[in-house]
Amino acid sequence: MEKKVLFGTLAGAITGTVLAMAIFMGLLGSMSEQWYADNVGCVKQMDEAPVWAMIVASLVQALFMAILLHRFGVNTFKGGAIAGGWITFLMALWYGLYTHSTFNAYQLSWLPIDVLSNTVIGAIAGGVIGWVYSKMK
């Protein structure tokens, strides 16, 4: 695997994780806490959650994005942000609609918040990946 993709994956995973924490635990913290409280029977508490799985999931998503951006020939922050935003928008919309159709706890009212938040995260992470690609030969 190319060095660019590995560094892009690492940068994208770190960026996405930090932004997700800032948005879902910070900016939307009270809404997230209320959702957790309303769905306590089907949601793991943070101290019970397997951190390794969260890390691997972040790396897998970032690797997916890094591979796509590499294949698309992206090598700027702007290009990465546009492509990353679209990729994440479509993934979050698919996942949100599918989850809403199969999971009682995922109400349709949460979908726009979830999709918008994840799209912003994906756009910035994609931009960082594009920026990393611009710095490497």
C-alpha positions in Angstrom: 0.0 0.0 0.0 1.2 3.5 -0.8 2.7 5.6 2.0 0.4 8.4 1.0 -2.7 6.2 1.7 -1.3 5.1 5.1 -0.5 8.7 6.2 -3.8 9.9 4.8 -5.6 7.2 6.7 -4.0 8.1 10.0 -4.6 11.8 9.5 -8.2 11.2 8.5 -8.9 8.9 11.4 -7.5 11.3 14.0 -9.3 14.3 12.4 -12.6 12.5 12.2 -12.4 11.2 15.8 -11.5 14.5 17.3 -14.3 16.3 15.3 -16.8 13.6 16.2 -16.0 14.0 19.9 -16.2 17.8 19.6 -19.6 17.7 17.8 -21.4 14.7 19.4 -20.0 15.1 22.9 -19.5 18.8 23.0 -21.8 20.8 20.6 -24.6 18.2 20.6 -23.7 16.7 24.0 -27.1 17.3 25.7 -29.0 15.9 22.7 -26.7 12.9 22.6 -27.1 12.3 26.4 -30.9 12.5 26.1 -30.9 10.0 23.3 -28.7 7.7 25.4 -31.0 8.1 28.4 -34.1 7.4 26.2 -32.5 4.3 24.8 -30.5 3.0 27.7 -31.7 -0.6 27.1 -30.0 -0.9 23.8 -27.0 1.4 24.1 -23.7 0.5 25.8 -22.4 3.1 28.3 -19.1 4.7 27.3 -17.2 2.9 30.1 -18.5 -0.5 28.7 -17.8 0.3 25.1 -14.8 -1.6 23.5 -12.4 1.2 22.7 -10.4 -1.0 20.4 -13.5 -1.4 18.2 -14.0 2.3 18.0 -10.4 2.8 17.0 -10.6 0.1 14.3 -13.8 1.5 13.0 -12.3 4.9 12.6 -9.3 3.5 10.9 -11.4 1.5 8.5 -13.6 4.5 7.6 -10.5 6.7 7.1 -8.8 4.0 5.0 -11.9 3.8 2.8 -11.9 7.5 2.3 -8.1 7.6 1.8 -8.3 4.9 -0.9 -11.2 6.7 -2.7 -9.5 10.1 -2.6 -6.3 8.5 -3.9 -8.2 6.8 -6.7 -10.0 10.1 -7.5 -6.6 11.8 -7.8 -7.4 14.3 -5.0 -4.3 16.3 -3.8 -5.7 19.5 -2.3 -7.6 20.3 0.9 -10.5 21.7 -1.2 -10.8 18.6 -3.4 -10.6 16.3 -0.4 -13.3 18.3 1.4 -15.7 18.2 -1.5 -15.2 14.5 -2.2 -15.1 13.6 1.5 -18.3 15.6 2.1 -20.1 13.8 -0.7 -18.8 10.4 0.3 -19.8 10.9 3.9 -23.1 12.4 3.1 -24.1 9.4 1.0 -22.8 6.9 3.6 -24.5 8.7 6.5 -27.8 9.0 4.6 -27.8 5.4 3.7 -26.8 4.2 7.2 -29.4 6.6 8.8 -32.3 5.5 6.6 -31.4 1.9 6.9 -31.0 2.1 10.7 -34.3 4.0 11.0 -36.0 1.3 9.1 -34.7 -1.5 11.4 -34.0 0.1 14.8 -36.7 1.7 17.0 -34.2 3.9 18.8 -33.2 5.7 15.6 -36.0 8.2 15.1 -36.3 10.1 11.8 -35.9 13.4 13.7 -32.3 12.5 14.5 -31.5 11.8 10.8 -30.8 15.4 9.6 -28.7 16.1 12.7 -26.7 12.9 12.2 -26.3 13.3 8.4 -25.3 17.0 8.6 -22.8 16.4 11.5 -21.2 13.4 9.8 -21.0 15.3 6.5 -19.1 18.1 8.1 -16.8 15.7 9.9 -16.2 13.8 6.6 -15.6 17.0 4.6 -13.0 18.2 7.0 -11.3 14.8 7.4 -11.4 14.5 3.6 -9.8 17.9 3.3 -7.0 16.9 5.7 -6.4 13.7 3.7 -6.2 15.8 0.5 -3.8 18.2 2.2 -1.6 15.3 3.3 -1.6 14.0 -0.3 -0.5 17.4 -1.5 2.5 17.3 0.8 3.7 13.9 -0.2 5.2 12.7 -3.5 
